[in-house]
């Protein structure tokens, strides 16, 4: 980076002037003599560089403390902030596996938004990168965040220079989207989830803005061992052999790290990018969790806080994770222990995906252990890589480039010179098959390239129910070889089921380029994009050491982006590449074109602005009911108390009469504390909260404790949402029976369309294919009783200090008159012994 005029004046003031060689030698000898003499003198009086020295009895130095180095000018201004975005921890569906019956009943790890603002020294250009412990980026979240930032800061922060990237935990609350397909399993939009993310992200950016300081940025990279595998290896092999030969593995093991240093050289922040799914916690989990990425972040932040750096922010951000799983033990048939079918990920006969499940490295597939192991491997790798050789100091401009793109009609030029276009969104059959991280149900399999008579009819009926304009044959042809199950690009009743306008965005900090992609790029799709962006950047004058990273799941979610070759395989990732076989080529073209704007600092054509349809959202999740207690009991009363004593390495489990935690999400606070009596300080000190790995907070309603929930699938959720939107429910079993008996076919649907034509309704209802929806509660049903029980678990670390402890529960109960009142419960005092 070039010197400023002030820098040049400073250099002149300290006498950096030309001298002849003899003069320089004489000056050097004098300086050495002076240093030795002064050092000896300081040692004699017990000081060196202004700090005391310690001696043993023989006068030998045994310890000395060097002063903090003098501050040096920073290359950038950098700000960091972290804030709680946990949201509701009870009664809400979890986002990721699309399992309607996976409902949250407590908390293991809080979710955070970690914001980083990078600016040049003149503070003219700023780039904001935010890593969020969420399932993915969301268009409504970004639109609302930018709206709030503009209201406070004007045009300082907007859609062009702010990136919101999700870590892809599958154990966070759902319902924070403005497109209906993403809300199938969550009973629509959830206001509490959305507001928690929006407000928490804004708060983290505000904190970063207020904490900006001169800093230096150091970039380095290295491998993370045994932290991921490819979950669709058969699709990966569809990529050209010559291309695959350039890489040692079918997933990326490289972690790219950006260390933020103060001007005194102290490490004050960290952000890194490494691809791995947030699916260590499987689809049976009921506790809100930030999964392996959150575990790694909190491990790093905790390690720095032990060194006194309370405001340290460490983001373990997401990359090109599309086909990348943390379940390193791989898939197997859980009924036989045999390997799954390689192409279809099925087991048994008839072949079904539900028995083919991948497991993590935890003992006997324990998902908590697996989360800890994969998170710790990323944490350990970050520490090791940062302490090793090969780091590089970033220098150069801060910049950004952004464009909105309508991905439904992008033209691409193929290798043979012919033209092709992307398609309106659509989900393939293998989407419903799920993955080995979380398999689907029914008779769907991976690698389905042909439709079936039954599901072809279902697709057409859906087209008549929720599409103002039915999809034509050209639409289905556009997606080939994907057989479209859900024609989401046409599904617009009551509002859009999928996005069409997406963000294409690049950030630059020196020689680092961040490609913020609106979905999950597979391993090879990400490699191609990085190569294309880097080549274009270097062609336009960026240095040879330019580094490009993928920031996955950014700004708006569009499911997956597989390569053209992988799309042909129609594994889950290809079936979920919603804009058709040429999606990846279109993104490579758009990102490559945007590099010119990034390097030259010129604005791109903004493109079509996406609609904000927040006010149209359907919210079907019931509000939490008032709380009640058995006669003679108070909120916070202990049901199961602590024992008198515990050994380190054991666990404490206690239980309270409680309340619904949705009455107060306690953002930035806690539902529990593990406290230790500190006689030296004369009071109780907080040792652990609900944000710590060692604690678990579980909530249950009284008559919900032993009630099994129905095993609902994503297809059930879709039918439920269609029933809520249209008033008519599809009876799949009846339709299947009619098809199998030859009593219903395509011909019976003829030319009639929609519910404006009563003939269609009569025809489908008369055959029992449609029935009137009674507006019953869809999804999981909640009991009528309002008595709540809260269980708190504390796993005592092996190195925990012995002493007197207690556990405190903080709750808020809702009275029938609508008033919310805080309360707390407390266990007996108990001893922890080593």
N, C-alpha and C positions, 0 to 999 in steps of 0.2 A: 504494500500500500504506500502511496506517495506521501512525503512529508508536507505538512501544512506550513504556512508562513511562521506561525507561532513555534512549530517544531524547529524550524531553521534558526529562528532567533535564539531558542534555548541552546541549540548546539553551539552557536557562536559565543553565547555567554559563558559556557564552560570551557572555552579556549580550544575547540577543535579547529586548529589552523595549521597551515602548511609550515613545517620546519625542515631544516636539513637533517640528514641522517645522524650526524654527530650530536646535534642538539637533542634529538629524540633519545639517543642512547644515554646521554648524561641525565636527561630527565627521568628515564626509566630507572637508572641506578639509584638516583636520589629517592625516588618513590619507594623502591624496595627497602632501602636502608631506613627510611622513615617508618614504614609499616612494621618492620621487625622491632625497631626500638619502641614504638608506641604499643605494640602488642605485649612486649615484655613488661613494660611499665604498668599496663592495665592488669596483667596477671598478678603482679606484686601487690596491688591494692585490692585484689579480689574482684575485679570487673573486667569484662571483655565486651566490647560493642554495647556498653551500657547495661549489661545484665550480670548478676552475681554468678560466680563459679563455685563449685563444690569440690572439696578435697578430702581424700582419706587421711588416715593418721600419718601416712608417709609423705603427704604433700602432693600426691598424684591426682590429677584431675579425674574425677569419676563421673561427672555430669556437667553439662553446661547448656544454657538455653540461648539460642540465637534470636535476635529480634525479628519481628515481621519485616519482610523486605519492603523497601520503599515503593510506594505506588508508582506504576508506570502508565503512560497513556494507553487507553484501551482502543481496540480497533472498531468496536461497535458499542451501541447502547443496547442493553438487554434487560428485559423485565420478566419475572416469573410469578405465577400465582396458582394456588391449588384450592379448590372449594368442593364441598360435599354436594353430590347430585343424586344421592341414594334413592329418594322417592319413596313410594309406598312399598312396604315389606310384607303385606298380608293381603289376601283375597285377589291379587292381581295375577294374571297370566305372565309367564316369563317369556322373554323375546329371544327366539333363536331356533328352537327345535320344532316350532309350529305344532305343539302338542296341547290341545285345549285343556286337558286335565292336569297339566303341570302348573299348579297354582302355588304362589309364594305363601309360606307360613313362618317367616322369620328372617333372620339376618346372620350371615357369617362374616362377610367383609363389606364395608361400606364402599360406595362407588364415588369416584372423584373426577373432576375436570381439572386437567393440568394445562395451563396456558403459558406460552412463550411468545414474547414480542421481541423481534429483532429490528434494529434501526441503524442507519448510518449515523456517523458522528454529528451530522447537521440536523438529524431527526426529521429529514425531509421524506425519506422513504421508509415505510414500516411493513413488515410481514408478520402475520400472527399465525402461529401453529398451535392448535389445541388438540390434545389427546384426551378422549373421554372414555371412561369405563362404561360404555354403552354397547348394545348389540351392533350398532352401526350409526353412521351419520344419517340425518333425517332432514329432508328439505324444509319441513315446517319449523324444525328447530333452528336451522340456519337463518331462514327468513325472519323469524322472531328475534333471534339474537342480534342480527344486523339492525333490525328496526330499533331495538333498545340502545345499541351502541351509537347509532346515528343520532338518536334523541339526546344523548349525553355528550358525544364528542364531535358531532357534525360529520364531515366526510373523512375524518382521520382513519376510521375503521369501517369497511363496508364489505360487500360480497366479493370484491376483487382481491382484497389482501388478507382475508380471514379464512382459514381452513379449519374445519371441524372434522376430526378423524376418530372413528370408533375403534375400540380395542377388540370388539366382537365377543365379549362375554355373552354366553347363552343363559346366564343366570341373573339378568337384570330385569326390571319391570318392563312390560310391553305397553303399547297404546300411545306412542309418541310420534305418530305419522299423520299424513293427510291423505294417504291413498289406502283404499279399502282392503286390498289383499293382505297388507301387512297387519291389518286389524282383525283378521278372521278369527284368530284364537283368543284375542284379548277382549272380546265383546265390544269391539269398536274402539273409539278414541278414549283415552284416560287422561283427564285433565291434570290429576296430581303428578303423573309421570312426566307429562310434557312441561308443566311449570317448573318441576324440580330440575329438569335438564336445562331449560332456557335460563332460569334465574341463576343456577349454579355456574353455567358456562360464562354468563355475563359477569358474575362476581369474580370468577377466576381471571378474566381478562382485565377487569378493573384493578384487581390486585397487582397484576403484572404491569399495568400502565403506571400505577403509583410507585412501583418498586424499581423502575428503570435506573440503570447505573452503567457507567463505563465498564466494559468487559472484553475479554478475548475469547475466541471460539477455537477449539481444537477438535479436529475430526480424525477418527481412526476406525479401523474395522478389524474383525477377526471372526473365527468360527465359534458357533455354539454346538457342543457335542450332544448327541442323543436327545434332542428336544423336539424332533418332528419326523414324520414319515409322509409319503405320498399316499393318499387314500384312494386315488383313482389311477394307479400305475398303468392299467391297460389303456386308458385314454392318452396318457403321456406318451406312450410308445407310438401313437399315431403321428406324432411330430416327426419331421424328416430325420433319418438316421444321422445324416451329416451334421445337422444342428444339435442333436442330442449328444454327439461325440465331443462337442466343445465343453461339455460340463461333466463333472465327475458323478453328480447325484441327480436324482429326479425331484429333489427339493433344494431350496437354498439354505445353507447353513450359516451364511455370512450375516453378522450383525454389524450395522454401521452406527457408530456412536458420535454424538456431538457433545463435547464437554464444555461447559460454560465456566470460565475462570474470572475471578475478580482481578483488578489491576495489580493486586499483590500476589497473584498466582494461586489463590485459594479456590478450590473447586466449589462452586455455589449452585450448580444445576446440571442436569443431564437429560438428553432425549436420545433415544435410539430407535432403530427400525429393524424388526426381525419377524419373519412370517411364521405364524403358528395359530391355529384355530383356538378360540376360547371355549373348548369343549372337553376340558378335563372333568368338569362337573357335568354328569350326564343328565338325561331327561327324566330321571327319577328324583333329582334334587329339588328341595322345597325351600332352600335358604338363599336369599339374595347374596350374590358373590361376584367379585370382579375377576374370578378365575386366575389363570396362570400369569396373565399380564399384570393384573392388580397385585398379585402376590409378589412378583418381582419388583414392582415399583415401591411397595411399602417396605420390602426388605431393604432396598437401597436407601430409601428416605430414613428409615429407622437407624440404619448403620451410621448415617451422617448426623442424625440428631444426637446419637450417643457421643459424637465428637463436638457437640455444642452448636451444630448448624441447624437451628430450629426451622429456618425458612427454606431449607433445601427442597427442590422439586425434581423428581426423577420420573420421566415418562418412558415407559416401555411401549412404544407405539407399534401399530400394525403395518404390514407390508403386503406383498403379493402372496396371500395365504389361501387362495381359492381351493386348491387340492391338497392342502397341507394340514395334517392332523397331529395333535399332541399325544395321541394314543399309540405310543411307540411299541407296545406289545403286539399290535396289529390285530386284524379281525380273525375271528374263528366262529364256528357254529356252536352256539352255547348249549345246544341239545346233545351234540355228539363229541364236541371238542375237535372235530375235523376242520380242515381249511374250508373257507367259503368258495363258491364258484368265482373264478378270477374275473370274468367279464361282467356277470350280473349281480355279484355279491348276494347270492341266495344260498339257502340250505334246504335239504330234504326234498320230498316229493309229495304233493306238487311243490315246486320251488317257491320259497318265500323269503323276503328280505328281513323279516322281523327277528329271525334267529341268528343273523350274521351281524355280530357286534364287535367293535374294536375296543381294546382296553389299554389303559395307561400303565405306567411303570409301578403304580402302587401295589402293595401286597394284595393278592387275590382281587385285583381290579379296584381297590379302594379309591374312590374318586377324590377324597380329601387328600390322601397321600399323593396321588398323582398330580393334583394341583400344586401341592407344595414342592414336589420333585421338579416338575417342569418349570415352575416359577423360579426355584432356587438355581436351576441350571442356567437360566438366563441371567440371574443376578450374579452368580459366580463368574460367568463368562464376561459380563460387563466389567467387573472388577479386574479380572485377569487381562483383558484386552487394553483397558485404560492404563494399566501399569506396565505394559509391554512396549516394544519399539514400534516405530512406523507412524507416529502421530503427525498431523499436519495442521498448521495454524491457518485458519480461514482469513482471507484478505480479499477485499473487493466489494462491489456494490451489493446493496440490498434491493431486491426487486420482486415484482409479481406480474402475472398475466392471467387474465380470466375471460371466459366466454361462456355464455349459455348456448347450448346446442340442442336442436330438436333431433333426437336420435331416431325418430321414426322414418326419416326420409333422407338419410345421409348417402351420398353417392361415393363409391370407392372404385379405384382402378385396379383391376386384377393383374397378376403377373403376365398374363398373355395380352394385356392391353384392353381387354373388354371391360365394360362398366357393370357394376352391380349396386344394389342399394340395401340398406338396412330395412327392417320390418317394424310394424307396430308391435308392441310387446305381446308375448305369448309364453306360456309355461308348458313344457313338454311332459309326457307321461312319466318319465323317470324323475321328475321333480317330486312326484307323490311317492316315489320309492324311498326318499330320504337318502341318508349316507350310512356308512359303517359307524360313524360317530353317533348317529341317531336315526335308526331305520324307520321307514314308513310302514304302511300296512296294506291291507287288501291284497290284490294280486299284481300290484305294480312291481317292476324290477328295474334295475339299472340297465342301461344300454338298449332301451326300447326304441326302435326306429320304425315300428309299424303300430298303427292304432288297432283297436278291437271294436267289434260291432257294438257292444254295450256302451263303452266309453265314448265312442263316436256319437252315439245318440245323446249321451249326457252333455257333451260339448255343444251339440246343436240346440238342445233344450235350454242350456245356460245362455246361449246366444239369443234366444227368443225372450228369455226372462229379463236379462239385465243389460242388453245392448240396444241402444236407440237405433243403431245401424248394424245389422248382422254382418259378420265377416264373410267375405266372398272367397271363392276358390283361389284367387290370386294371393290372398293373405296366407292361406295354408301352404300354398306352393312356395311362398317367400321363405318360410321357415324350414323347408325340407333340408335334411332328412328327419327333422324333429316332428313327430306327430303331436300337434297342439292339443293339450287337454283343456287349458283355460285360455280363451282368446281375450286376455286382459286388456289389450290395446283397444278393443271395442266395448269392453264392459264399463259402462258409465252410469249405471243406475244404482244407487241414488247420486253418486259422483264417481270420479275416476278411480279405477282399481289399481292403476299403475302410473308412474311418471312417464312423460314423454320428453320434457325439457330437462336437461341435466347440466351440471357444472363441469367444465373442463378447466383446470387451474394448475398453475405452476408458481412456486415460490423460489426465490434465489437468495442465498446468503453466501457471498464470496464465490467459491468454486463448488458449493453444494447446491444442487437443484432438487427440489421436492415436487414430485408429480402426484398431485392429489386426485386419486381416481375414484369415481362414483360407484364403487362396488368391489367385488372380490375377484381380482385378476388371478388366474392360475399361475403356477411357477413359470411356465414357458411364456405365457402371455405377458407377464411382468418383465421377464428377461428381454423380450423383443422390444417392449416399450422403452425400457431403460436404454437399450442400445441405440434406438432410433433418436431419442431425445439427446443423448450424449453426442452422437455423431453430428446432429444438426447444430448443437451448441458450439462444438469445436469448429465446425465449418464457419460459424458466424463470429469466431474470435475468442471464445472462451478457452481457458488453458487446457493442456493435455491431461492434467490431474483432476479435471471436472468429475464430480461424483454425482450420480443420479440415484435417488431412492424413491421407492413407491410408498406413498401414504395411503393405505387401503381404507375402504369404507368411508370415504370422505364426502361430506356435504349433502349428498342425496343417495339413497340406496336403490340400486338397479340389479340386485342379486349378483350373478356371476358374469365373468367375461373370460371365456375359453378361446383358445386359438381356433382358426378355421378347421384344422385337422382334428383337434379334440372335439369340436362340435359334431363331427361326423360319427364319433363313437357314442354320443348321446348318453354318457354317464350323467350323474346328477348335475355336475357343473355345466355341461353342455346343454342339458334340458332346461337349465335355469339361466342360460344366456338369452335374455328376454328380447333383444333386438335382432335376433337371427344370426345366421352363420358368418356374416361379414361385420359383426359388431366390433371385434378386435381390430380389424383393419381400419375401420372408421375412427376408432379412438387413437390409433397410432398416427393417422393422418392429422387429426385435429390437434393432438398434443405437439406433434412435430411442427405444424404451422405456427403454433403459439410460441414456440421458442424464439422466433424472430422478435415478437413483441417483448418477450422477457429480456433478451440481450440488449435490444435497442432502447428499451424503456418507453415504448410507444403503446398507446392503448389499442386493444383489439376491438373488433366489431362486437358490441355487447351481446348481440343475439336476442332471441325472444325471451322476455322475462317470464318466469314461471308464475302461475297464479298462486295466491295465498288463499286457501279455501278452509281456513281454520273455523270460520263461522258455520260451515256446512257439516261439520263432523257429527257423527252419530255416537253417542255414549250410552251403552247399555249396561255397564257395570253398576249394580246398585250401590247407593251410598251406604256407609257403615251404619248399622242400627245403634240405638242407645244401648249402653251397657247395663247389666243387672248382676246381682249377687245373691247367693243363698242367704236366708235369714240369719242374722247374727254375725255376718262376716263384713269386713271392710276391704276396700281396694288396697292391695299391697300386703294383705295378710299372707303369712307363709303357710303353704300347704305341705311342702316337704323341706325340712330345714337341713342345714349343713351338719355334718358329724362334728365331733369334738376336735378331731385332728386328721391330717392327711400327710402322706409322704410326698416329697417332690417326685415328679414324674407320674403321679396319679391324677385322677380327675374328680372335680366337684360338680354335683348336679343338685340344683335346688328348684323349687316350684312355688309360684305365687298365684293368688287370685288377682287377675289383671283386667286389662281392657283391650279394645281393638287398637293396634298401633297406627291405624290409618287416621285416627283423630289428631295425631301430631307426628309428622315425619321426622322431627328433631334434626333437621339439616344443620350440620355443624355442631351437633350435640350428641347425646348418647342415651340409649335405653338402659344401660347398665354400667356399673363400675365395680371392679374388684379393688378393694381398699386395704391398705396395710397400716397398722398402728406404728407410728414413728415417734418413739419416746423422746428422741433428740429434738425433733421439731415440735413436739407437743400436740400431735393431732393425727388425723387419718390422711394418708397420702394415696392418690389414685395410682394404681399399678397397671390396670388394664381397663379398656372400654370396649364397646361393641365394634370398634374399628380394628381391633386386634385379632390376629389369627387365632390366638389361644382361647377365644370366647365364642359361644354360639347362643343366639337368642331365638327361642322357638315359641310360637304362638299357636294356640288351638282353642276353638270353641268347644264347649262341653260335649255336645252331641255330635261334634264333627270328628272327635278323636278316633272313633272306631268305625266310621262310615267309609266304605270304599267308594271311590269316585268312578264313574263309567270310563271305560277305555275309549275315549273319543280320538278320532284322527283328524288330520287337516281337512279331509274331504267332508267329514261331519261338520267341521267349523264353517266350511264354505256353504254347505247346504243350510246351516243355521242362519248365516248372515243373509243369504238370498231370501230366506223366509222372512226375516225381519225387514228387509228392504222392499219386498214385493207383496208379502202377505200369503205366499204360496210356498209349500215345501215339496221338494222332490223326494219321492219314495223309491230309493234305489233298489231295494229288494223286490218290490213289485215290478219295476221296470225290467230287472234282470230275468225274472220269471217269465214275463211276456216275451222277451227277446228269445230266450231259450226254447220257448214253445212255439215260436214263429208267429206270435200274435201281435207283434208291434215291430215296425221297421221305419226306415227313412221315409218311405212313401206316406206314412201316417202323419208326418209333420207337414207335408206339402208346402204350400206357399204362404200359409198364414203366419202372422207375426204379432207378437206382443199381446198385451192384455186389453188393447183397444178392440181386439177382435174376439168376441165372446165364443166364437166357434172353436178356437184353439183351446180356450179354457175348458169348455165343455168336453172336448175330445180327451184331453189329458186327465181331467178329473174323473170322467166317466170310467176310464180304465184304471183309476187308482194311482196313476203316475204322479199326479199333483193332488195335494190336499190343502185345505184352508189352514193357514197358520193361526194358532190361537194366542199368539204373542206370549207364549210361555217363556220363562227364563231359559235362554239358551246357554249352552256350555255347562259348566259345573254348577249344580244347585247348592245354595247356601242354606244352612239350617235356620229355623226361626228363633231359636233361643239365643240369648245375648251374653251368656256367661262365658268369660274367657279365662283360660289358664295359660300362664307364662312359665316356661322352663328355661333356666339359664345354666349353661355348662361352662366350666373353666378347666382347661387342661393345664395343670401346673407344670411349668418348665422344670427340667431336671436341675437347672442352676438357679432356681428361684430362692431368694433369701428366706431363711427361716424366720418365723415371727407370728404375730397375731393378725388375722385377716377377717374380712366380712364382705358380703356381696350385697350391693344396693340395686334395686330395680326402680326405674323412673317411668311412670305411666301417666296417661291422661284419659279420664273417663267422660263419656257423653251422657248427660241426663236426658230424660224424656222431653224436658222443656227446651232442649237444644243447647244447654250450657256445657262447655268443656272445662273440667277441673283437673288440675295436676295433683298427683299423689306420688308417694314413694313407699317401697317396702324394703325390709332389711332382714338379713339372716342373723343368726346368732354369731358371736365371735368364735373363730376357730383357729387352731394352730396348724401351721405348716412346718413340718420337720424334715431335716435332711436325712 
